[in-house]
Amino acid sequence: MKGIKATILVMLVLMGVHGFSQNNVKAYARLDSSAIMIGDQINMELGIKIPENFVVDWPRYTDTVTSRILVVKRHNIDTAKSDGNLILSQRYTITSFDSGYFEIPPSRFTFHPKGDTSKKYMANTNTLFLLVNTPVVDTTKAFKPIIGPAQEPYTFAEIFPWIVLGLIVIGLIVFLIWYIRKRKKKQPVFARKPKPALPPDVAAIAKLDDLRLAKIWQQGKIKKYYTALTDIMRTYFEGRFLFDAMEMTSDEILAILKDKNINDEAMNKIKDVLRSADLVKFAKARPSPLENDVSLNHCVDFVKETKPVPVVNHVHPAANGPAKETVTKESN
């Protein structure tokens, strides 16, 4: 009795597997067309319908389906769901360069329940047939000349690298010309951006302080001292009063300054400095140490007396708003 029960149990299990593979799983294969011309391309589709709780091991075709049928492109696997089942499909673009009637054997799918690889099942697709025809050649007619490759217009993607290369070459040529000109003029290739110019009075005071610290006249260089002193003041005249003081004599400078509304004390101080400088440079005079210091102090006083002074005008009440005040940049 035990042997009979075991045999019946095995038969029921086998019947259950057979029923499952026949009723719940369906594998298929189909072609877009059953006949092509040699070298043409068509799609071959493989698919399987299977319950959702199963995992499928897909048949793989790499370069060929058979020795006569080649794989041109393998597409992605598409997945769909229907009534608790998965419908999986994949397309292969195939071709053949041999003429004849070819058989495509069934493709085999293997599958198993999720999380249980001990139970594996198989399903095969149907057999396919493909007829590959060759064009009919009329041998009674003369051969036609071979047509050359068709000329396709260039695309922007093909032209763009050449445009970039051309711009780079032009940029290098321009840079080389600019570099050669800089070298010929003995100018620095990359110069720092110049700092904003100081106001004339600030620059003059700074230079006068530097001259004081240099102690030039104390070293016996009287002419050099007065030359530097008057150069500083001439530069100040140009920046403050806007005339070409560097190319003028002392008398010409004093004549212009006389019309600049400068107070008498400041005019007398700068007049003494210019007169002393002329005597040193042209008459070889040698002022006393006190006169040397006084000349520099007179220049400092002149700059301070004549530097631009911001002036705030009287406050004017606005017609429909708060009072406003007007500020001028400087006063001479």
C-alpha positions as CSV (number, residue, x, y, z in Angstrom):
1,M,0.0,0.0,0.0
2,K,2.8,2.5,0.8
3,G,4.4,1.9,-2.6
4,I,1.0,2.5,-4.4
5,K,0.5,5.8,-2.4
6,A,4.0,7.0,-3.3
7,T,3.5,6.3,-6.9
8,I,0.1,8.1,-6.9
9,L,1.7,11.1,-5.2
10,V,4.5,11.4,-7.8
11,M,2.0,11.1,-10.6
12,L,-0.1,14.0,-9.1
13,V,3.0,16.2,-8.8
14,L,4.0,15.5,-12.4
15,M,0.4,16.2,-13.5
16,G,0.5,19.5,-11.6
17,V,3.7,20.6,-13.3
18,H,2.4,19.6,-16.7
19,G,-0.8,21.4,-16.1
20,F,1.0,24.5,-14.9
21,S,3.3,24.7,-17.9
22,Q,0.5,24.1,-20.4
23,N,-2.2,26.4,-18.9
24,N,-0.4,29.3,-17.2
25,V,2.7,29.9,-19.4
26,K,2.7,30.6,-23.1
27,A,5.9,31.3,-25.1
28,Y,5.8,32.6,-28.6
29,A,8.0,33.8,-31.5
30,R,6.9,35.7,-34.6
31,L,8.4,37.6,-37.6
32,D,7.3,40.8,-39.3
33,S,7.4,39.0,-42.5
34,S,8.1,35.4,-43.6
35,A,10.1,36.5,-46.7
36,I,12.7,39.2,-47.4
37,M,15.1,40.2,-50.1
38,I,18.8,39.4,-49.3
39,G,20.3,42.1,-47.0
40,D,16.8,43.5,-45.9
41,Q,16.0,43.8,-42.2
42,I,13.0,42.7,-40.3
43,N,12.0,42.2,-36.6
44,M,11.8,38.9,-34.8
45,E,9.8,39.1,-31.6
46,L,10.1,36.7,-28.7
47,G,7.7,36.7,-25.8
48,I,6.3,34.8,-22.8
49,K,3.2,35.1,-20.7
50,I,3.8,34.0,-17.1
51,P,2.3,34.5,-13.6
52,E,3.7,37.5,-11.7
53,N,5.4,35.5,-9.0
54,F,7.8,33.9,-11.4
55,V,11.3,34.9,-12.6
56,V,12.2,34.3,-16.3
57,D,15.7,33.5,-17.6
58,W,15.6,35.1,-21.1
59,P,17.1,33.4,-24.1
60,R,20.1,35.4,-25.4
61,Y,21.1,36.0,-29.0
62,T,24.2,38.1,-29.5
63,D,25.4,38.3,-33.1
64,T,23.5,35.5,-34.7
65,V,20.2,33.6,-34.5
66,T,21.5,30.9,-36.7
67,S,24.6,30.6,-38.9
68,R,22.7,32.2,-41.8
69,I,20.7,34.8,-39.9
70,L,22.4,37.7,-38.2
71,V,21.3,40.0,-35.3
72,V,21.6,43.7,-36.3
73,K,20.2,45.1,-33.1
74,R,18.8,43.8,-29.8
75,H,16.0,46.0,-28.3
76,N,15.1,46.2,-24.6
77,I,12.7,43.8,-23.0
78,D,9.1,45.3,-22.6
79,T,7.0,44.3,-19.7
80,A,3.2,44.5,-19.3
81,K,0.7,43.1,-16.8
82,S,-2.7,41.5,-17.4
83,D,-4.9,39.6,-15.0
84,G,-2.1,38.7,-12.6
85,N,0.2,37.7,-15.4
86,L,3.4,39.2,-16.8
87,I,3.7,39.6,-20.5
88,L,7.4,39.9,-21.5
89,S,8.6,40.6,-25.0
90,Q,11.8,41.5,-26.9
91,R,12.5,42.5,-30.5
92,Y,15.5,41.6,-32.5
93,T,16.3,43.3,-35.8
94,I,17.7,40.5,-38.0
95,T,19.0,40.1,-41.6
96,S,20.5,37.6,-43.9
97,F,23.0,37.8,-46.7
98,D,22.4,34.2,-47.9
99,S,19.5,33.3,-50.1
100,G,17.3,30.3,-49.2
101,Y,14.6,29.0,-47.0
102,F,15.9,29.0,-43.4
103,E,14.5,27.5,-40.2
104,I,14.7,29.4,-36.9
105,P,14.5,26.8,-34.2
106,P,12.4,27.3,-31.1
107,S,13.8,29.6,-28.4
108,R,13.8,28.2,-24.8
109,F,12.6,30.1,-21.8
110,T,13.5,28.8,-18.3
111,F,11.6,30.2,-15.2
112,H,11.2,29.5,-11.5
113,P,9.2,30.9,-8.6
114,K,10.6,34.0,-6.9
115,G,13.0,33.1,-4.1
116,D,13.1,29.4,-5.1
117,T,15.6,28.3,-7.7
118,S,15.2,24.6,-6.9
119,K,12.1,24.4,-9.1
120,K,12.9,25.3,-12.7
121,Y,10.5,25.0,-15.6
122,M,10.9,25.4,-19.3
123,A,8.8,26.7,-22.2
124,N,9.7,26.7,-25.9
125,T,8.5,29.0,-28.6
126,N,7.2,27.9,-32.0
127,T,9.5,27.2,-34.9
128,L,9.9,30.1,-37.5
129,F,10.7,29.9,-41.2
130,L,12.3,32.7,-43.2
131,L,12.6,32.9,-47.0
132,V,15.5,35.0,-48.3
133,N,15.2,35.9,-51.9
134,T,17.7,37.3,-54.3
135,P,16.9,39.9,-57.0
136,V,16.2,38.6,-60.4
137,V,18.9,39.7,-62.8
138,D,18.2,39.9,-66.6
139,T,21.4,38.7,-68.1
140,T,20.3,39.8,-71.6
141,K,20.7,43.5,-70.7
142,A,24.0,45.3,-70.5
143,F,25.5,46.0,-67.1
144,K,24.9,49.5,-65.8
145,P,27.8,51.5,-64.3
146,I,28.2,51.4,-60.5
147,I,26.7,54.4,-58.8
148,G,29.0,56.1,-56.4
149,P,28.2,57.0,-52.8
150,A,25.5,59.6,-52.4
151,Q,26.7,63.0,-51.2
152,E,25.1,63.9,-47.9
153,P,25.1,67.6,-46.7
154,Y,27.3,68.3,-43.7
155,T,25.5,68.5,-40.4
156,F,26.2,71.2,-37.8
157,A,27.6,68.6,-35.4
158,E,30.2,67.8,-38.1
159,I,31.1,71.4,-38.8
160,F,31.1,72.7,-35.2
161,P,34.6,71.2,-34.2
162,W,36.1,72.9,-37.3
163,I,34.5,76.2,-36.3
164,V,36.0,75.9,-32.8
165,L,39.4,75.0,-34.2
166,G,39.3,78.0,-36.6
167,L,38.4,80.4,-33.7
168,I,41.3,78.9,-31.7
169,V,43.7,79.4,-34.6
170,I,42.5,83.0,-35.1
171,G,42.9,83.7,-31.4
172,L,46.4,82.4,-31.4
173,I,47.4,84.5,-34.4
174,V,45.9,87.7,-32.8
175,F,47.7,86.9,-29.5
176,L,51.0,86.3,-31.3
177,I,50.8,89.6,-33.2
178,W,49.9,91.5,-29.9
179,Y,52.7,89.7,-28.1
180,I,55.3,90.6,-30.8
181,R,54.2,94.3,-30.7
182,K,54.5,94.4,-26.9
183,R,58.0,92.9,-27.1
184,K,59.1,95.4,-29.7
185,K,57.9,98.3,-27.6
186,K,59.6,96.6,-24.5
187,Q,56.3,96.7,-22.7
188,P,55.2,94.1,-20.1
189,V,53.0,91.4,-21.6
190,F,50.7,91.3,-18.6
191,A,50.6,94.6,-16.7
192,R,48.7,95.1,-13.5
193,K,45.7,97.4,-13.6
194,P,46.9,100.9,-12.6
195,K,45.7,102.2,-9.3
196,P,43.3,105.1,-9.3
197,A,45.2,108.4,-9.3
198,L,45.4,110.3,-6.0
199,P,43.9,113.8,-5.8
200,P,46.6,116.4,-6.6
201,D,46.9,117.8,-3.1
202,V,47.2,114.3,-1.5
203,A,49.9,113.3,-4.0
204,A,51.8,116.5,-3.5
205,I,51.8,116.3,0.3
206,A,53.0,112.6,0.1
207,K,55.8,113.5,-2.2
208,L,56.9,116.5,-0.1
209,D,57.0,114.3,3.0
210,D,59.2,111.8,1.0
211,L,61.5,114.6,0.0
212,R,61.8,115.8,3.6
213,L,62.7,112.3,4.7
214,A,65.3,111.8,1.9
215,K,67.4,114.6,3.4
216,I,68.9,115.6,0.1
217,W,70.1,119.1,0.9
218,Q,71.7,117.8,4.1
219,Q,74.0,115.7,1.8
220,G,75.1,118.9,0.0
221,K,72.9,118.3,-3.0
222,I,71.2,121.7,-2.9
223,K,70.4,122.0,-6.7
224,K,68.9,118.5,-6.7
225,Y,66.8,119.3,-3.7
226,Y,65.2,122.5,-5.2
227,T,64.7,120.8,-8.6
228,A,62.7,118.0,-6.9
229,L,60.8,120.6,-4.8
230,T,59.7,122.7,-7.8
231,D,58.9,119.6,-9.9
232,I,56.5,118.5,-7.2
233,M,54.9,121.9,-7.1
234,R,54.6,122.1,-10.9
235,T,52.9,118.7,-11.0
236,Y,50.5,120.0,-8.3
237,F,49.8,123.2,-10.4
238,E,49.0,121.1,-13.4
239,G,46.6,118.8,-11.5
240,R,44.9,121.5,-9.4
241,F,44.7,124.5,-11.8
242,L,44.9,122.6,-15.1
243,F,47.8,124.4,-17.0
244,D,51.1,123.1,-18.4
245,A,53.3,124.3,-15.5
246,M,56.2,122.0,-16.5
247,E,56.9,124.0,-19.7
248,M,56.6,127.4,-18.0
249,T,59.1,129.7,-16.3
250,S,58.5,130.8,-12.7
251,D,57.2,134.2,-13.8
252,E,54.7,132.6,-16.2
253,I,53.5,130.3,-13.4
254,L,53.1,133.2,-11.0
255,A,51.1,135.2,-13.6
256,I,48.6,132.4,-14.0
257,L,48.3,131.7,-10.3
258,K,47.6,135.4,-9.7
259,D,44.3,135.0,-11.5
260,K,43.3,131.9,-9.5
261,N,41.8,133.8,-6.5
262,I,44.6,132.6,-4.1
263,N,45.2,134.6,-0.9
264,D,48.2,136.9,-0.7
265,E,50.0,134.9,2.1
266,A,50.0,131.7,0.0
267,M,51.1,133.6,-3.1
268,N,54.0,135.2,-1.3
269,K,55.1,131.8,0.0
270,I,55.1,130.1,-3.4
271,K,56.8,133.2,-4.9
272,D,59.6,132.9,-2.4
273,V,60.1,129.2,-3.1
274,L,60.2,129.7,-6.9
275,R,62.6,132.7,-6.6
276,S,65.0,130.7,-4.3
277,A,64.9,127.7,-6.7
278,D,65.8,129.9,-9.7
279,L,68.7,131.4,-7.8
280,V,70.0,128.0,-6.8
281,K,69.6,126.5,-10.3
282,F,70.8,129.4,-12.4
283,A,73.0,131.6,-10.0
284,K,74.4,128.8,-8.0
285,A,73.1,130.4,-4.7
286,R,73.4,128.4,-1.5
287,P,70.5,129.1,0.9
288,S,71.0,128.5,4.6
289,P,69.7,125.3,6.2
290,L,66.8,127.2,7.7
291,E,65.8,128.6,4.2
292,N,65.9,125.1,2.8
293,D,63.4,123.8,5.5
294,V,61.3,127.0,5.2
295,S,60.9,126.5,1.4
296,L,59.5,123.0,1.8
297,N,57.2,124.2,4.6
298,H,56.0,127.0,2.3
299,C,55.1,124.4,-0.3
300,V,53.1,122.3,2.2
301,D,51.3,125.4,3.3
302,F,50.5,126.4,-0.3
303,V,49.0,123.0,-1.1
304,K,46.9,123.1,2.1
305,E,45.7,126.6,1.3
306,T,44.7,125.9,-2.3
307,K,43.4,122.3,-2.2
308,P,39.8,121.8,-3.3
309,V,37.3,122.3,-0.4
310,P,33.8,120.7,-0.6
311,V,31.1,123.4,-0.1
312,V,27.6,122.7,1.1
313,N,25.0,125.2,-0.2
314,H,22.2,126.5,2.0
315,V,19.3,124.2,2.6
316,H,16.3,124.9,0.3
317,P,12.9,123.6,1.4
318,A,11.2,121.5,-1.2
319,A,7.7,122.3,-2.3
320,N,6.2,118.9,-1.6
321,G,8.8,117.1,0.4
322,P,11.7,117.3,2.9
323,A,14.3,119.9,2.7
324,K,17.2,119.2,0.2
325,E,20.7,120.4,0.2
326,T,23.0,120.9,-2.8
327,V,26.7,120.0,-2.6
328,T,29.3,121.3,-5.0
329,K,32.5,119.3,-5.7
330,E,35.0,122.0,-4.8
331,S,35.7,125.6,-4.3
332,N,38.6,127.4,-5.8
